[in-house]
Amino acid sequence: MDDSASLLAATASAALGLPHNAPDAALAARDKALMREWLRARRRAGAGLPPLHARRRPAGARRPGRLPLCRQADAAIGQPRRDPCRRRGRVRRRGAFARTRALLLGEGYDPAGTTVLVEDFIPGVEVALEGLLTDGELRVLALFDKPDPLDGPFFEETIYVTPSRLPAATQAAIARATADAARALGLRTGPIHAELRVNERGPWLVEVAGRSIGGRCSTILEFGAGMSLEELILRHAVGLPLDPPTDPRPPRATRSA
């Protein structure tokens, strides 16, 4: 249920003969830059995952180097979407890089081993998908809308709403894109949490992590007769049936700090 433990859990489960994701898949799911490289190299995910231009820059660098026109800067590895910021123009792009760099170094990250990811900004509405993988097959547990516009320069997430109000066809396309991304990364089992943007070209993957959603959002999901998300994940991990049905209820909204 945590990015920092997913690689350790995959390695330990492999040693113990338990169902697990391959350690290199677990690593790719928590390193955004590596994730982009894997998806670009494989291109197995289809139209739902159009390629994004992304570039790593060492956090110890004073300048971001040559960057394209409109980009978003974020931490390449660590907690998901660590205070990303968007900037247009050369001076503002440098400011976005400097801000992200200062944030990471201020939290004690080693500048020699930490990178900042600079990539395309994706216009459109943003959603979050919570799911479970069983032998590579995705079961969608919840799809969250993010009603507030997240167009930058910063991306403060204030509210998640489920069930989604998007059309059924759009929700199905989001699920397919998420399943394709998980397959391309080699994720086969356990919880996944994906963030996507949706525009006129369809769903675009922002990231997919081999863990469950965190914070207050997990506490509002209730399945069947009072089953929590964490209980559902544990039942899945030990091979117990997931009855009652895994439809989240009651639908509520939560504000995320």
TAQUI-V287766 format. One record per residue. PHI is phi in whole degrees, 0 to 359 (* if undefined). BURIAL is # if it has 9 or more other C-alpha atoms within 8 Angstrom, else .. Layout:
((PHI | BURIAL) (PHI | BURIAL))
This chain:
((* | #) (215 | .) (302 | #) (292 | .) (256 | .) (294 | #) (292 | #) (298 | .) (297 | .) (296 | #) (293 | #) (294 | .) (294 | #) (298 | #) (292 | .) (267 | .) (75 | .) (266 | .) (304 | .) (199 | #) (274 | #) (302 | #) (305 | #) (290 | .) (291 | #) (298 | #) (293 | #) (297 | #) (281 | #) (243 | #) (247 | #) (297 | #) (292 | #) (296 | .) (302 | #) (298 | #) (296 | .) (297 | #) (294 | #) (292 | .) (289 | .) (274 | .) (49 | .) (268 | .) (272 | #) (79 | #) (294 | .) (288 | #) (232 | #) (298 | .) (290 | .) (248 | .) (277 | .) (220 | #) (215 | .) (277 | #) (224 | #) (300 | #) (296 | #) (283 | .) (290 | .) (279 | .) (232 | .) (281 | #) (79 | .) (285 | .) (237 | #) (294 | .) (293 | .) (233 | #) (223 | #) (242 | #) (254 | #) (205 | #) (291 | #) (282 | #) (214 | #) (124 | #) (295 | .) (297 | .) (51 | .) (287 | .) (53 | #) (294 | #) (219 | #) (243 | #) (214 | #) (250 | #) (88 | .) (298 | .) (295 | .) (291 | #) (297 | #) (297 | #) (295 | #) (296 | #) (297 | #) (297 | #) (294 | .) (296 | #) (300 | #) (296 | .) (298 | .) (294 | #) (293 | #) (293 | .) (269 | .) (95 | .) (292 | #) (285 | .) (299 | #) (285 | .) (243 | .) (247 | #) (238 | #) (253 | #) (262 | #) (245 | #) (214 | #) (302 | #) (273 | .) (253 | .) (287 | .) (125 | .) (278 | #) (247 | #) (225 | #) (231 | #) (243 | #) (248 | #) (210 | #) (234 | #) (256 | #) (230 | #) (51 | .) (85 | #) (268 | .) (268 | #) (247 | .) (283 | #) (266 | #) (199 | #) (238 | #) (258 | #) (275 | #) (241 | #) (296 | .) (290 | .) (294 | .) (245 | #) (249 | .) (88 | .) (289 | .) (240 | #) (231 | #) (289 | .) (269 | #) (253 | .) (208 | #) (244 | #) (230 | #) (221 | #) (287 | #) (294 | .) (262 | .) (289 | .) (303 | .) (302 | .) (295 | .) (292 | #) (298 | #) (295 | .) (294 | #) (297 | #) (298 | #) (296 | #) (297 | #) (294 | #) (297 | #) (296 | #) (295 | #) (299 | #) (295 | #) (295 | #) (277 | #) (89 | #) (285 | #) (235 | #) (211 | #) (91 | #) (286 | #) (225 | #) (231 | #) (239 | #) (242 | #) (224 | #) (247 | #) (234 | #) (222 | #) (297 | .) (267 | .) (105 | #) (281 | #) (239 | #) (285 | #) (268 | .) (193 | #) (224 | #) (245 | #) (274 | #) (201 | #) (270 | #) (293 | #) (241 | .) (65 | .) (287 | #) (299 | #) (294 | #) (286 | #) (268 | #) (277 | #) (226 | #) (246 | #) (59 | #) (268 | .) (85 | .) (279 | #) (279 | #) (299 | #) (296 | .) (295 | .) (299 | #) (295 | #) (294 | .) (299 | #) (296 | #) (296 | #) (259 | .) (82 | .) (278 | .) (296 | .) (261 | #) (280 | .) (291 | .) (309 | .) (269 | #) (266 | .) (290 | #) (205 | .) (282 | .) (289 | #) (219 | .) (245 | #) (220 | #) (267 | .) (253 | #) (290 | .))
